[in-house]
Amino acid sequence: MGRGAEQGNLAEMIPKELQPELPVVHITSISRKDVISAGFYDCPVYVTSARGATYVFLAKLKMESEEYDHKLWILSGMCIVMAPE
């Protein structure tokens, strides 16, 4: 469900779409020593939109480039909510 060249990357949301669904994501685990943090956003994952105590884990989402500022996503309050609401 990517948008052209943005496929597979974290991208700006479509206007007036407040809670877009996350497409199917392939998840793999790696050793902590092999973790690459440049070009990735540490996205919090919650069970419900109440956040707080429903925190589950931190997902690394690929951004458009390594120079892209991850603080933009932090300020926008970007997270993944696992329960459809």
matplotlib code that plots the C-alpha trace (Angstrom):
import matplotlib.pyplot as plt

x = [0.0, 2.9, 2.7, 5.1, 8.7, 7.6, 6.7, 8.3, 9.2, 7.5, 5.7, 3.6, -0.1, -2.8, -4.8, -8.0, -7.1, -6.7, -6.1, -4.7, -4.3, -0.8, -0.3, 1.0, 4.6, 7.3, 9.0, 12.3, 14.4, 18.1, 20.8, 21.3, 24.9, 23.6, 21.0, 21.3, 19.7, 20.5, 17.5, 15.0, 12.4, 11.8, 8.1, 6.2, 3.6, 0.5, -2.4, -5.1, -5.2, -5.2, -1.4, 0.4, 0.1, -0.8, 2.8, 4.1, 7.4, 9.5, 9.4, 12.1, 10.4, 12.4, 12.4, 12.8, 16.5, 19.2, 19.1, 15.4, 14.8, 13.1, 12.1, 9.3, 7.6, 8.1, 6.5, 3.5, 2.9, 3.3, 2.7, 1.2, -2.0, -2.8, -6.5, -8.8, -11.0]
y = [0.0, 2.4, 5.6, 5.3, 6.0, 6.2, 2.5, 0.8, 4.0, 6.1, 8.9, 12.0, 11.1, 11.9, 15.0, 14.4, 10.7, 10.7, 7.1, 5.3, 1.5, 0.1, -2.3, -5.8, -5.6, -8.2, -8.3, -9.9, -10.0, -9.2, -9.1, -5.8, -5.5, -5.5, -2.7, 0.2, 3.4, 5.9, 6.4, 4.7, 6.1, 4.4, 4.2, 3.2, 0.5, 0.5, -2.0, 0.8, 4.5, 5.2, 4.8, 5.0, 1.5, -0.2, 0.2, -3.0, -2.4, 0.0, -0.6, 0.7, 2.2, 3.1, 6.8, 8.2, 8.9, 8.9, 12.7, 12.9, 14.3, 11.8, 14.7, 15.5, 12.2, 12.6, 16.1, 14.8, 12.1, 9.3, 5.8, 2.4, 1.3, -2.4, -2.3, -1.0, 1.8]
z = [0.0, -0.7, -2.7, -5.5, -4.5, -0.8, -0.8, 2.2, 4.0, 6.7, 4.8, 5.5, 6.0, 3.6, 4.6, 6.6, 7.2, 11.0, 11.7, 8.6, 8.7, 8.7, 5.9, 6.6, 7.9, 7.9, 11.3, 12.0, 15.2, 15.2, 17.8, 19.7, 18.4, 14.7, 15.2, 12.8, 14.0, 11.2, 9.0, 11.3, 13.6, 17.0, 16.9, 20.1, 19.8, 22.0, 22.4, 22.6, 21.8, 25.6, 25.4, 28.8, 30.4, 27.1, 25.8, 24.2, 22.4, 20.2, 16.4, 14.1, 11.0, 8.0, 7.0, 3.5, 4.0, 6.7, 6.7, 7.5, 10.9, 13.3, 15.6, 13.1, 13.9, 17.7, 17.6, 15.5, 18.2, 15.7, 17.1, 16.2, 17.8, 17.5, 18.4, 15.6, 17.0]

ax = plt.figure().add_subplot(projection="3d")
ax.plot(x, y, z, "-o")
ax.set_aspect("equal")
plt.show()
